[in-house]
Amino acid sequence: MHAGSTWGSARQLTLAREEAQKALALDPALPEANALMGVMAGNCDYDWKEAERRFRLALAQDPVPTQVRELHAIFYLLPMGQLEEAIEELRRALQQDPLNSVTRYRYAISLAAAGISYESESELRQVLEIDPRFFPPRYTLASGLYVAENSPKRWNRRRLPTQWRLPIRLWRLRGRPCSSSAGSLSAQRTRSRNFERCLVSIRTIYFSSIY
């Protein structure tokens, strides 16, 4: 239902609504179903007042389920610009389930959104320690390292992990202008090969934990 409600087709969205409504017909106070309706109200219908109402119902029971805190933080608090509240909500979710890699990843993303980069990076690496096969943190770290590599004042090169140095160096080579001399064709070919190697290296790093 979650996938259908936020990223799926119209048919999947319809099915997600129907299933959530069936659950609420059985238990109008069911936190997970109200949270899911809140996600769809805000992120699919752009009805943020209804989303607020649904999440208020979802958070009314004690204890609040971990998934409800996650959905509230990611799909309501963050879009509404309430960064500190989103971070605190996810921190509470982690207290309930500290080994949940998805929750910790979302916590790291929220920290990054608030500009707390160093702590965000630390959390991303903790996610990989918990679940080395979970690829989103690798993608996020790679993206952050690329940005940092292009902002030298913001990055200490000695902290750059060895496995990232080749792909980032090759990525930077992709945009270097070729000389107009007789050797320019050779330089263009070399740059093209380097760029292809860059793509292969980055793709390998991103997805090495999947297979």
PyMOL commands that set and color helices and strands:
alter all, ss='L'
color gray80, all
select helices_A, chain A and resi 2-6+10-26+31-43+48-58+66-77+83-96+101-113+117-130+136-149+152-154+157-159+162-173+184-207
alter helices_A, ss='H'
color red, helices_A
deselect
rebuild
show_as cartoon
